[in-house]
Amino acid sequence: MQAKKPIATFTHTLKEWPDHFKELVLSERDFEMRRDDRGYKTGDFVVIREYVPIGESGHFTGRQVQRQIERVYHPDDLPGIMPGFVALQLSKGFYC
């Protein structure tokens, strides 16, 4: 009997503005709309870091949440997703 090969996953680090970050922390939202520029795949992880855009620079607050991507929806999968974007269905995660 052969051992199953582990599924390769990738961790994407993303930034999120405070209002949207709060929704993720409170589990009021379980999806992300993102540009399709990172090769997101089901099973990958996202670490979402809270980012405060102030002036020309902005800063990270140090708060973050980790979620696993349960499904990736493309424009052909769901009406309303603009070309070049994806909707990421996220697992319930944990706040760091």
MDTraj code that builds the backbone (N, CA, C; nanometers):
import mdtraj as md
import numpy as np

residues = "MET GLN ALA LYS LYS PRO ILE ALA THR PHE THR HIS THR LEU LYS GLU TRP PRO ASP HIS PHE LYS GLU LEU VAL LEU SER GLU ARG ASP PHE GLU MET ARG ARG ASP ASP ARG GLY TYR LYS THR GLY ASP PHE VAL VAL ILE ARG GLU TYR VAL PRO ILE GLY GLU SER GLY HIS PHE THR GLY ARG GLN VAL GLN ARG GLN ILE GLU ARG VAL TYR HIS PRO ASP ASP LEU PRO GLY ILE MET PRO GLY PHE VAL ALA LEU GLN LEU SER LYS GLY PHE TYR CYS".split()
xyz = np.array([
    [0.0843, -0.1185, 0.0000],
    [0.0000, 0.0000, 0.0000],
    [0.0885, 0.1245, 0.0000],
    [0.0636, 0.2127, -0.0949],
    [0.1424, 0.3343, -0.1052],
    [0.0834, 0.4431, -0.0164],
    [0.1734, 0.5218, 0.0415],
    [0.1291, 0.6353, 0.1224],
    [0.0771, 0.7440, 0.0289],
    [-0.0266, 0.8127, 0.0743],
    [-0.0810, 0.9231, -0.0047],
    [0.0175, 1.0400, -0.0026],
    [0.0315, 1.1031, -0.1173],
    [0.1159, 1.2203, -0.1247],
    [0.0418, 1.3377, -0.0612],
    [0.1124, 1.4192, 0.0171],
    [0.0450, 1.5360, 0.0749],
    [0.0076, 1.6350, -0.0348],
    [-0.1021, 1.7022, -0.0133],
    [-0.1470, 1.8037, -0.1083],
    [-0.0654, 1.9295, -0.0835],
    [-0.0039, 1.9803, -0.1880],
    [0.0762, 2.1020, -0.1755],
    [-0.0161, 2.2216, -0.1570],
    [0.0124, 2.3016, -0.0576],
    [-0.0643, 2.4237, -0.0357],
    [0.0322, 2.5412, -0.0305],
    [-0.0242, 2.6580, -0.0426],
    [0.0532, 2.7803, -0.0410],
    [-0.0150, 2.8756, 0.0553],
    [0.0608, 2.9588, 0.1219],
    [0.0045, 3.0606, 0.2100],
    [0.0226, 3.1973, 0.1451],
    [-0.0901, 3.2649, 0.1249],
    [-0.0918, 3.3983, 0.0660],
    [-0.1064, 3.4998, 0.1794],
    [-0.0224, 3.5991, 0.1838],
    [-0.0330, 3.7043, 0.2840],
    [-0.0971, 3.8257, 0.2182],
    [-0.2090, 3.8692, 0.2774],
    [-0.2886, 3.9780, 0.2202],
    [-0.3073, 4.0883, 0.3229],
    [-0.3351, 4.2092, 0.2757],
    [-0.3678, 4.3162, 0.3692],
    [-0.5147, 4.3547, 0.3528],
    [-0.5736, 4.3992, 0.4629],
    [-0.7171, 4.4315, 0.4651],
    [-0.7375, 4.5563, 0.5497],
    [-0.8191, 4.6477, 0.5028],
    [-0.8500, 4.7685, 0.5780],
    [-0.9334, 4.7331, 0.7016],
    [-0.9292, 4.8167, 0.8068],
    [-0.9902, 4.7837, 0.9359],
    [-1.1370, 4.7415, 0.9316],
    [-1.2230, 4.8117, 0.8580],
    [-1.3654, 4.7759, 0.8565],
    [-1.3868, 4.6345, 0.8028],
    [-1.3185, 4.6009, 0.6959],
    [-1.3320, 4.4687, 0.6362],
    [-1.2653, 4.3622, 0.7236],
    [-1.1546, 4.3988, 0.7863],
    [-1.0847, 4.3061, 0.8750],
    [-1.1743, 4.2685, 0.9929],
    [-1.2428, 4.3662, 1.0483],
    [-1.3323, 4.3424, 1.1620],
    [-1.4409, 4.2406, 1.1254],
    [-1.4962, 4.2501, 1.0050],
    [-1.5989, 4.1551, 0.9603],
    [-1.5445, 4.0120, 0.9585],
    [-1.4188, 3.9957, 0.9171],
    [-1.3583, 3.8620, 0.9166],
    [-1.3379, 3.8100, 1.0580],
    [-1.2884, 3.8959, 1.1467],
    [-1.2627, 3.8555, 1.2853],
    [-1.3920, 3.8144, 1.3541],
    [-1.4997, 3.8876, 1.3293],
    [-1.6287, 3.8586, 1.3923],
    [-1.7079, 3.7509, 1.3182],
    [-1.6479, 3.6927, 1.2143],
    [-1.7129, 3.5899, 1.1312],
    [-1.8431, 3.6387, 1.0696],
    [-1.8495, 3.7679, 1.0389],
    [-1.9651, 3.8243, 0.9697],
    [-1.9546, 3.8034, 0.8193],
    [-1.8369, 3.7613, 0.7761],
    [-1.8134, 3.7423, 0.6340],
    [-1.7190, 3.6243, 0.6179],
    [-1.7500, 3.5347, 0.5236],
    [-1.6650, 3.4172, 0.5024],
    [-1.6145, 3.4102, 0.3583],
    [-1.5974, 3.5267, 0.2973],
    [-1.5464, 3.5292, 0.1606],
    [-1.4611, 3.6534, 0.1410],
    [-1.3792, 3.6492, 0.0404],
    [-1.2955, 3.7615, -0.0013],
    [-1.3071, 3.7753, -0.1519],
    [-1.3216, 3.8959, -0.1996],
    [-1.3129, 3.9251, -0.3422],
    [-1.1731, 3.9790, -0.3658],
    [-1.0995, 3.9145, -0.4547],
    [-0.9604, 3.9536, -0.4790],
    [-0.9278, 3.9495, -0.6273],
    [-0.8272, 4.0264, -0.6658],
    [-0.7752, 4.0150, -0.8020],
    [-0.7208, 3.8743, -0.8202],
    [-0.7382, 3.8210, -0.9377],
    [-0.6899, 3.6854, -0.9670],
    [-0.5447, 3.6934, -1.0155],
    [-0.4576, 3.7386, -0.9254],
    [-0.3181, 3.7600, -0.9633],
    [-0.2189, 3.6765, -0.8826],
    [-0.2711, 3.5827, -0.8017],
    [-0.1828, 3.5050, -0.7151],
    [-0.1963, 3.3546, -0.7320],
    [-0.2819, 3.3113, -0.8211],
    [-0.2976, 3.1674, -0.8408],
    [-0.3623, 3.0982, -0.7223],
    [-0.4644, 3.1599, -0.6640],
    [-0.5345, 3.1018, -0.5491],
    [-0.5892, 2.9645, -0.5851],
    [-0.5780, 2.8703, -0.4916],
    [-0.6297, 2.7355, -0.5129],
    [-0.7010, 2.6872, -0.3866],
    [-0.8018, 2.6020, -0.4071],
    [-0.8694, 2.5402, -0.2937],
    [-0.7648, 2.4663, -0.2096],
    [-0.7706, 2.4858, -0.0791],
    [-0.6745, 2.4234, 0.0114],
    [-0.5625, 2.5159, 0.0539],
    [-0.5385, 2.6221, -0.0241],
    [-0.4377, 2.7201, 0.0153],
    [-0.4841, 2.7933, 0.1409],
    [-0.3908, 2.8601, 0.2052],
    [-0.4209, 2.9411, 0.3228],
    [-0.4021, 3.0878, 0.2893],
    [-0.4762, 3.1722, 0.3603],
    [-0.4542, 3.3159, 0.3532],
    [-0.4306, 3.3674, 0.4941],
    [-0.3306, 3.4489, 0.5084],
    [-0.3072, 3.5232, 0.6316],
    [-0.3422, 3.6666, 0.5970],
    [-0.4452, 3.7168, 0.6624],
    [-0.4953, 3.8505, 0.6318],
    [-0.4536, 3.9433, 0.7454],
    [-0.3745, 4.0436, 0.7107],
    [-0.3196, 4.1374, 0.8082],
    [-0.3957, 4.2691, 0.8020],
    [-0.4310, 4.3211, 0.9185],
    [-0.5021, 4.4490, 0.9237],
    [-0.4065, 4.5621, 0.8864],
    [-0.4517, 4.6469, 0.7940],
    [-0.3698, 4.7560, 0.7416],
    [-0.4480, 4.8858, 0.7509],
    [-0.3866, 4.9891, 0.8090],
    [-0.4503, 5.1200, 0.8215],
    [-0.3862, 5.2133, 0.7197],
    [-0.4636, 5.2534, 0.6169],
    [-0.4074, 5.3413, 0.5144],
    [-0.4123, 5.4880, 0.5587],
    [-0.3005, 5.5390, 0.6038],
    [-0.2944, 5.6778, 0.6488],
    [-0.1940, 5.7517, 0.5615],
    [-0.2378, 5.8608, 0.5030],
    [-0.1479, 5.9402, 0.4197],
    [-0.0960, 5.8599, 0.3018],
    [0.0293, 5.8801, 0.2701],
    [0.0887, 5.8118, 0.1561],
    [0.1464, 5.6757, 0.1925],
    [0.1635, 5.6500, 0.3223],
    [0.2294, 5.5246, 0.3593],
    [0.1349, 5.4231, 0.4211],
    [0.0797, 5.4500, 0.5378],
    [-0.0032, 5.3535, 0.6085],
    [0.0817, 5.2614, 0.6925],
    [0.0143, 5.1752, 0.7704],
    [0.0885, 5.0826, 0.8553],
    [0.0038, 4.9607, 0.8910],
    [0.0709, 4.8531, 0.9251],
    [0.0049, 4.7322, 0.9732],
    [-0.0131, 4.7447, 1.1240],
    [-0.1255, 4.6945, 1.1749],
    [-0.1543, 4.7056, 1.3182],
    [-0.0943, 4.5919, 1.3993],
    [-0.0558, 4.4836, 1.3333],
    [-0.0057, 4.3662, 1.4050],
    [-0.1134, 4.2595, 1.4228],
    [-0.2395, 4.2962, 1.3957],
    [-0.3474, 4.1968, 1.4066],
    [-0.3603, 4.1221, 1.2747],
    [-0.3895, 3.9934, 1.2843],
    [-0.4074, 3.9140, 1.1629],
    [-0.4998, 3.7964, 1.1903],
    [-0.5538, 3.7411, 1.0829],
    [-0.6411, 3.6251, 1.0897],
    [-0.5959, 3.5279, 0.9811],
    [-0.6032, 3.3986, 1.0129],
    [-0.5660, 3.2968, 0.9138],
    [-0.6893, 3.2147, 0.8788],
    [-0.7074, 3.1921, 0.7501],
    [-0.8188, 3.1116, 0.7008],
    [-0.7684, 3.0200, 0.5906],
    [-0.8426, 2.9119, 0.5668],
    [-0.8122, 2.8245, 0.4545],
    [-0.9145, 2.8508, 0.3448],
    [-0.8687, 2.8471, 0.2203],
    [-0.9575, 2.8670, 0.1063],
    [-1.0331, 2.7366, 0.0812],
    [-1.1648, 2.7412, 0.0971],
    [-1.2478, 2.6227, 0.0750],
    [-1.2898, 2.6088, -0.0705],
    [-1.3013, 2.7213, -0.1398],
    [-1.3385, 2.7163, -0.2810],
    [-1.3023, 2.8481, -0.3473],
    [-1.2639, 2.8414, -0.4727],
    [-1.2322, 2.9598, -0.5515],
    [-1.3360, 2.9708, -0.6627],
    [-1.4060, 3.0824, -0.6670],
    [-1.5063, 3.1075, -0.7704],
    [-1.4504, 3.2080, -0.8708],
    [-1.4644, 3.1766, -0.9980],
    [-1.4201, 3.2622, -1.1075],
    [-1.5428, 3.3261, -1.1738],
    [-1.5218, 3.4238, -1.2612],
    [-1.6364, 3.4898, -1.3265],
    [-1.7326, 3.3937, -1.3958],
    [-1.6831, 3.2836, -1.4505],
    [-1.7719, 3.1861, -1.5155],
    [-1.8549, 3.1061, -1.4153],
    [-1.8122, 3.1035, -1.2889],
    [-1.8814, 3.0247, -1.1860],
    [-1.9995, 3.0986, -1.1236],
    [-1.9839, 3.2277, -1.1048],
    [-2.0877, 3.3069, -1.0381],
    [-2.1086, 3.4379, -1.1111],
    [-2.2350, 3.4740, -1.1371],
    [-2.2589, 3.6049, -1.1985],
    [-2.2193, 3.7149, -1.1006],
    [-2.1691, 3.8229, -1.1527],
    [-2.1328, 3.9357, -1.0670],
    [-1.9848, 3.9458, -1.0362],
    [-1.9088, 3.8413, -1.0617],
    [-1.7651, 3.8492, -1.0413],
    [-1.7045, 3.9090, -1.1678],
    [-1.6343, 4.0179, -1.1511],
    [-1.5757, 4.0875, -1.2659],
    [-1.4587, 4.0077, -1.3228],
    [-1.4364, 4.0162, -1.4522],
    [-1.3192, 3.9506, -1.5110],
    [-1.1915, 3.9974, -1.4413],
    [-1.1019, 3.9046, -1.4168],
    [-0.9767, 3.9374, -1.3494],
    [-0.9845, 3.9288, -1.1981],
    [-1.1027, 3.8918, -1.1462],
    [-1.1219, 3.8787, -1.0016],
    [-1.1705, 3.7380, -0.9679],
    [-1.1570, 3.6999, -0.8413],
    [-1.2106, 3.5747, -0.7897],
    [-1.2777, 3.6013, -0.6559],
    [-1.3701, 3.5133, -0.6196],
    [-1.4288, 3.5138, -0.4858],
    [-1.3721, 3.3925, -0.4135],
    [-1.3156, 3.4152, -0.2954],
    [-1.2578, 3.3081, -0.2160],
    [-1.3525, 3.2749, -0.1017],
    [-1.4023, 3.1533, -0.0988],
    [-1.4835, 3.1088, 0.0138],
    [-1.3860, 3.0615, 0.1202],
    [-1.3945, 3.1206, 0.2405],
    [-1.2976, 3.0941, 0.3460],
    [-1.3553, 3.0122, 0.4600],
    [-1.2695, 2.9321, 0.5206],
    [-1.3085, 2.8543, 0.6386],
    [-1.3209, 2.9492, 0.7589],
    [-1.3785, 2.8987, 0.8643],
    [-1.3737, 2.9709, 0.9893],
    [-1.2296, 2.9656, 1.0344],
    [-1.1750, 3.0773, 1.0711],
    [-1.0331, 3.0811, 1.1006],
    [-1.0072, 3.1153, 1.2444],
    [-0.8855, 3.1530, 1.2692],
    [-0.8509, 3.1977, 1.4015],
    [-0.7800, 3.3297, 1.3936],
    [-0.8013, 3.4081, 1.4977],
    [-0.7496, 3.5432, 1.5059],
    [-0.6189, 3.5400, 1.5827],
    [-0.5211, 3.6098, 1.5337],
    [-0.3896, 3.6152, 1.6007],
    [-0.3626, 3.7543, 1.6510],
])
top = md.Topology()
chain = top.add_chain()
for i, resn in enumerate(residues, 1):
    res = top.add_residue(resn, chain, resSeq=i)
    for name in ("N", "CA", "C"):
        top.add_atom(name, md.element.get_by_symbol(name[0]), res)
traj = md.Trajectory(xyz[None], top)
